[in-house]
Amino acid sequence: MISFKQAYQEVEDFIAKADFSGNPPELYDPISYSMNLGGKRVRPATLLMVADIFGANKQDALNSALGIEVFHNFTLVHDDIMDEAPLRRGNQTVYKKWNRDIAILSGDVMFVKAVDCFLKLQPAQQLADVLRVFNKTAAEVCDGQQMDMNFETTDKVSIDDYLQMIELKTAVLLAAGMKIGAMIGNASAEDANHIYEFGRNIGIAFQLQDDYLDAYADPKTFGKRVGGDIIANKKTYLLLEALNLANEIQFKELNLCLNESVDDSEKVERVKNIYNQLNIPELSQKLMKQYYNRGMESLTKVDVSKELKQPLIDIAEELMFRDI
């Protein structure tokens, strides 16, 4: 039974020792750069934690965790191209440090290297089962990203559409990593599925909390500008619920803020004022806790002692009830 802190450090050490070099260096140097920018490492660390619960081989667990993290960073490299983002974790993005074409190709190679990590698994049947989970999840993450991009030019986005998008873009990779951790520990199919549902629901709750914090976090501790989603007109749960519940005057005010040229600080203040009138913060927290509770209910069904599951309970609580 290992804690998140221990799993995180094992992941960091394994990444530090990994060799991503190759020729031509312009193709491979960005991979090492991207992988060593840091990050929360939630996906690979929770994979290790689940693998440890079921007594998986440590090397298999580390290779699988690395595969999940390489794939996750591949999506970030390509996301930054699509968003034309200059910074990632306080450093230049691969797209900005090199150029668009190199970022595309390096990202492609990262996907290949993620698969290579899983190819080290044995026996062959376990490898095939894990790759089926990984490949399905990789396609779902791309589905979610496309949905997110579609939302930018779609006037009508339902809350159900939004919840499906964050499930695919964010939650399924967390869930798949945990399920793979269970699979390589030879967990029963039932336990592996319960672990998946735990990760999926916690992942959705995590993103809903992220949306809430973007608008309501303490600026002194948040680490980035509060209200960034509002400024960017991002269709988060908060905005979509506000548009659903707004009366005629509030709806007109929201649309004015979204479609007219308004000073950023003023825009955030005016939109949040409507959110507050409609109790959007409370509704957001209520929905987040619903998904969190569903995740915890799935975890209780996993047929191992509560003591073994406690580190997963601890990290879920930390992710959900954070203020940054």
C-alpha positions as CSV (number, residue, x, y, z in Angstrom):
1,M,0.0,0.0,0.0
2,I,1.7,3.2,-1.2
3,S,0.6,6.8,-0.8
4,F,0.1,9.2,-3.7
5,K,3.3,11.0,-2.6
6,Q,5.3,7.8,-2.8
7,A,3.8,6.9,-6.2
8,Y,4.4,10.4,-7.5
9,Q,8.1,10.2,-6.6
10,E,8.5,6.8,-8.2
11,V,7.0,8.2,-11.4
12,E,9.2,11.2,-11.3
13,D,12.3,9.0,-10.8
14,F,11.3,6.7,-13.6
15,I,10.7,9.5,-16.0
16,A,14.1,11.1,-15.1
17,K,15.8,7.8,-16.0
18,A,13.8,7.3,-19.2
19,D,15.7,7.7,-22.5
20,F,13.7,9.6,-25.1
21,S,16.8,10.5,-27.2
22,G,17.1,9.8,-30.9
23,N,18.0,11.1,-34.3
24,P,17.3,13.6,-35.7
25,P,17.5,15.4,-32.3
26,E,15.0,18.0,-33.5
27,L,12.4,15.3,-33.4
28,Y,13.4,13.7,-30.0
29,D,14.6,16.6,-27.9
30,P,11.1,18.1,-27.6
31,I,9.9,14.8,-26.1
32,S,12.4,14.9,-23.3
33,Y,11.7,18.6,-22.8
34,S,7.9,17.9,-22.6
35,M,8.2,15.0,-20.3
36,N,10.4,16.9,-17.8
37,L,8.3,20.0,-17.5
38,G,6.7,18.5,-14.4
39,G,3.0,18.3,-13.7
40,K,0.7,16.7,-11.1
41,R,1.4,13.1,-12.5
42,V,-2.1,12.1,-11.2
43,R,-2.7,9.6,-13.9
44,P,0.5,7.5,-13.6
45,A,0.7,7.8,-9.8
46,T,-2.9,6.5,-9.4
47,L,-2.1,3.7,-11.8
48,L,0.9,2.7,-9.5
49,M,-1.3,3.0,-6.4
50,V,-4.0,0.6,-7.9
51,A,-1.3,-1.8,-9.2
52,D,0.2,-1.9,-5.7
53,I,-3.2,-2.7,-4.1
54,F,-3.4,-5.8,-6.3
55,G,0.2,-6.8,-6.0
56,A,1.3,-6.2,-9.6
57,N,4.9,-6.5,-10.7
58,K,6.5,-3.1,-10.1
59,Q,8.3,-3.0,-13.4
60,D,5.1,-3.7,-15.3
61,A,3.4,-1.0,-13.3
62,L,6.1,1.6,-13.9
63,N,6.2,0.9,-17.6
64,S,2.4,1.2,-17.9
65,A,2.4,4.4,-15.8
66,L,5.0,5.8,-18.1
67,G,2.9,4.9,-21.1
68,I,-0.1,6.7,-19.7
69,E,2.0,9.8,-18.9
70,V,3.7,9.9,-22.3
71,F,0.3,9.7,-24.0
72,H,-1.1,12.4,-21.7
73,N,1.8,14.7,-22.6
74,F,1.4,13.9,-26.3
75,T,-2.2,15.3,-26.0
76,L,-0.8,18.4,-24.3
77,V,1.8,19.0,-27.1
78,H,-0.9,18.8,-29.7
79,D,-3.5,20.8,-27.7
80,D,-0.9,23.6,-27.4
81,I,-0.6,23.7,-31.2
82,M,-4.4,23.9,-31.6
83,D,-4.7,26.6,-29.0
84,E,-1.5,28.4,-30.2
85,A,-0.5,28.4,-26.5
86,P,2.8,30.0,-25.7
87,L,3.2,28.6,-22.2
88,R,2.8,25.2,-20.5
89,R,3.6,24.9,-16.7
90,G,5.3,28.3,-16.8
91,N,7.7,27.3,-19.7
92,Q,7.5,27.7,-23.4
93,T,5.4,25.0,-25.2
94,V,7.0,22.7,-27.6
95,Y,5.1,24.5,-30.4
96,K,6.6,27.8,-29.3
97,K,10.1,26.7,-28.4
98,W,10.6,24.8,-31.7
99,N,7.8,25.3,-34.3
100,R,4.4,23.9,-35.3
101,D,5.7,21.1,-37.6
102,I,8.3,19.8,-35.1
103,A,5.6,19.8,-32.4
104,I,3.2,17.8,-34.6
105,L,5.9,15.2,-35.5
106,S,7.3,15.0,-31.9
107,G,3.8,14.5,-30.6
108,D,3.2,11.7,-33.1
109,V,6.4,9.9,-31.9
110,M,5.2,10.3,-28.3
111,F,2.1,8.3,-29.2
112,V,4.3,5.6,-30.6
113,K,6.6,5.6,-27.5
114,A,3.5,5.4,-25.2
115,V,2.5,2.1,-27.0
116,D,6.1,0.9,-26.7
117,C,5.9,1.2,-23.0
118,F,2.9,-1.1,-22.9
119,L,4.6,-3.6,-25.3
120,K,6.9,-4.5,-22.5
121,L,4.1,-6.2,-20.7
122,Q,3.9,-10.0,-20.5
123,P,2.1,-12.4,-20.9
124,A,0.8,-11.8,-24.4
125,Q,-2.9,-12.1,-23.4
126,Q,-2.5,-9.5,-20.7
127,L,-0.7,-7.2,-23.2
128,A,-3.6,-7.6,-25.7
129,D,-6.2,-6.8,-23.0
130,V,-4.3,-3.7,-21.8
131,L,-3.8,-2.4,-25.3
132,R,-7.5,-2.7,-26.1
133,V,-8.2,-0.5,-23.1
134,F,-5.5,2.0,-24.0
135,N,-6.5,2.2,-27.7
136,K,-10.2,2.7,-26.9
137,T,-9.3,5.4,-24.4
138,A,-6.9,7.2,-26.8
139,A,-9.6,7.5,-29.4
140,E,-12.1,8.7,-26.7
141,V,-9.6,11.5,-25.6
142,C,-9.4,12.6,-29.2
143,D,-13.3,12.5,-29.4
144,G,-13.4,14.8,-26.4
145,Q,-10.9,17.2,-27.8
146,Q,-12.9,17.5,-31.0
147,M,-16.1,18.1,-29.1
148,D,-14.3,20.8,-27.1
149,M,-13.2,22.5,-30.3
150,N,-16.7,22.2,-31.8
151,F,-18.1,23.9,-28.8
152,E,-16.2,27.1,-29.7
153,T,-18.3,27.6,-32.8
154,T,-21.6,26.0,-31.6
155,D,-24.2,28.3,-30.2
156,K,-26.2,25.7,-28.4
157,V,-24.3,23.3,-26.1
158,S,-26.3,21.3,-23.6
159,I,-25.0,20.5,-20.1
160,D,-25.2,16.8,-21.1
161,D,-23.0,17.5,-24.1
162,Y,-20.5,19.3,-21.8
163,L,-20.4,16.5,-19.3
164,Q,-19.8,14.0,-22.1
165,M,-17.0,16.2,-23.4
166,I,-15.2,16.4,-20.1
167,E,-15.7,12.7,-19.5
168,L,-13.9,11.9,-22.7
169,K,-11.3,14.6,-22.7
170,T,-10.3,14.4,-19.0
171,A,-11.9,11.5,-17.1
172,V,-11.5,8.4,-19.2
173,L,-7.7,8.6,-19.2
174,L,-7.6,8.7,-15.4
175,A,-10.1,5.8,-15.3
176,A,-8.2,3.8,-17.9
177,G,-4.9,4.2,-16.0
178,M,-6.5,2.9,-12.8
179,K,-8.1,0.0,-14.7
180,I,-4.8,-1.0,-16.3
181,G,-3.2,-0.9,-12.9
182,A,-5.8,-3.4,-11.7
183,M,-5.4,-5.5,-14.8
184,I,-1.7,-6.0,-14.5
185,G,-2.3,-6.9,-10.9
186,N,-4.6,-9.7,-12.1
187,A,-7.7,-8.2,-10.4
188,S,-11.0,-9.7,-11.3
189,A,-12.9,-8.1,-14.2
190,E,-15.5,-6.9,-11.8
191,D,-13.0,-5.2,-9.6
192,A,-11.2,-3.6,-12.6
193,N,-14.5,-2.2,-13.8
194,H,-15.4,-0.8,-10.3
195,I,-11.9,0.8,-10.3
196,Y,-12.6,2.3,-13.7
197,E,-15.9,3.8,-12.6
198,F,-14.2,5.2,-9.6
199,G,-11.7,7.0,-11.8
200,R,-14.2,8.1,-14.4
201,N,-16.5,9.7,-11.8
202,I,-13.6,11.3,-9.9
203,G,-12.2,12.6,-13.2
204,I,-15.5,14.3,-14.0
205,A,-15.8,15.8,-10.5
206,F,-12.1,17.0,-10.8
207,Q,-12.9,18.9,-14.0
208,L,-16.1,20.4,-12.5
209,Q,-14.0,21.6,-9.6
210,D,-11.5,23.0,-12.0
211,D,-14.2,25.0,-13.7
212,Y,-15.4,26.3,-10.3
213,L,-11.9,27.3,-9.2
214,D,-11.2,29.1,-12.4
215,A,-13.9,31.6,-11.4
216,Y,-13.9,31.4,-7.6
217,A,-10.4,30.5,-6.4
218,D,-8.4,32.8,-4.2
219,P,-6.2,34.8,-6.6
220,K,-3.3,34.7,-4.1
221,T,-3.1,30.9,-4.2
222,F,-4.5,30.0,-7.6
223,G,-1.3,30.3,-9.6
224,K,-3.0,31.8,-12.7
225,R,-5.5,34.6,-13.5
226,V,-8.9,33.9,-11.9
227,G,-11.7,34.2,-14.5
228,G,-9.7,33.0,-17.5
229,D,-12.6,30.8,-18.7
230,I,-15.0,33.7,-18.5
231,I,-12.6,36.0,-20.5
232,A,-12.2,33.3,-23.1
233,N,-16.0,32.7,-23.4
234,K,-15.4,29.0,-22.5
235,K,-18.5,27.0,-22.3
236,T,-18.1,25.5,-18.9
237,Y,-20.8,24.1,-16.7
238,L,-21.1,27.4,-14.9
239,L,-21.8,29.4,-18.0
240,L,-24.1,26.8,-19.5
241,E,-26.2,26.5,-16.3
242,A,-26.4,30.3,-16.1
243,L,-27.7,30.5,-19.6
244,N,-30.3,27.9,-18.8
245,L,-31.5,29.6,-15.7
246,A,-31.2,33.3,-16.6
247,N,-34.2,35.5,-16.8
248,E,-34.6,37.8,-19.8
249,I,-32.5,40.6,-18.2
250,Q,-29.7,38.3,-17.0
251,F,-29.7,36.5,-20.4
252,K,-29.2,39.8,-22.2
253,E,-26.4,40.8,-19.9
254,L,-24.6,37.5,-20.3
255,N,-24.8,37.7,-24.1
256,L,-23.6,41.3,-24.0
257,C,-20.6,40.2,-22.0
258,L,-19.9,37.3,-24.3
259,N,-20.4,39.1,-27.6
260,E,-19.4,42.7,-27.0
261,S,-16.0,44.3,-26.3
262,V,-15.8,44.5,-22.5
263,D,-12.7,45.1,-20.4
264,D,-11.5,41.7,-19.0
265,S,-11.8,42.6,-15.3
266,E,-15.2,44.2,-15.8
267,K,-16.4,41.1,-17.8
268,V,-15.4,38.7,-15.0
269,E,-17.1,40.8,-12.4
270,R,-20.3,41.2,-14.4
271,V,-20.5,37.5,-15.3
272,K,-19.8,36.3,-11.8
273,N,-22.4,38.7,-10.5
274,I,-25.0,36.8,-12.6
275,Y,-23.6,33.5,-11.5
276,N,-24.0,34.6,-7.9
277,Q,-27.6,35.7,-8.5
278,L,-28.5,32.3,-9.9
279,N,-26.6,30.3,-7.2
280,I,-24.3,28.8,-9.9
281,P,-21.4,28.3,-7.4
282,E,-23.7,26.2,-5.1
283,L,-25.1,24.2,-8.1
284,S,-21.6,23.6,-9.4
285,Q,-20.4,22.2,-6.1
286,K,-23.5,20.1,-5.7
287,L,-23.0,18.5,-9.1
288,M,-19.2,18.0,-8.4
289,K,-20.1,16.2,-5.1
290,Q,-22.6,14.0,-6.9
291,Y,-19.9,12.6,-9.2
292,Y,-17.5,12.4,-6.3
293,N,-20.0,10.3,-4.3
294,R,-20.6,8.0,-7.3
295,G,-16.9,7.5,-7.6
296,M,-16.6,6.7,-3.9
297,E,-19.5,4.3,-4.1
298,S,-17.8,2.4,-6.9
299,L,-14.6,2.2,-4.8
300,T,-16.5,0.6,-1.9
301,K,-17.5,-2.2,-4.3
302,V,-13.8,-3.2,-4.9
303,D,-13.2,-6.4,-3.1
304,V,-10.1,-5.4,-1.0
305,S,-9.9,-4.1,2.5
306,K,-10.6,-0.4,3.2
307,E,-7.1,-0.1,4.5
308,L,-5.7,-0.9,1.1
309,K,-8.1,1.5,-0.6
310,Q,-7.4,4.4,1.9
311,P,-4.6,6.0,-0.2
312,L,-7.1,6.3,-3.1
313,I,-9.7,7.8,-0.8
314,D,-7.1,10.3,0.4
315,I,-6.0,11.5,-3.0
316,A,-9.6,11.7,-4.2
317,E,-10.5,13.9,-1.3
318,E,-7.4,16.0,-1.9
319,L,-8.3,16.5,-5.6
320,M,-11.9,17.3,-4.9
321,F,-11.6,19.7,-1.9
322,R,-8.6,21.7,-3.0
323,D,-8.5,25.4,-3.4
324,I,-5.9,25.6,-6.1
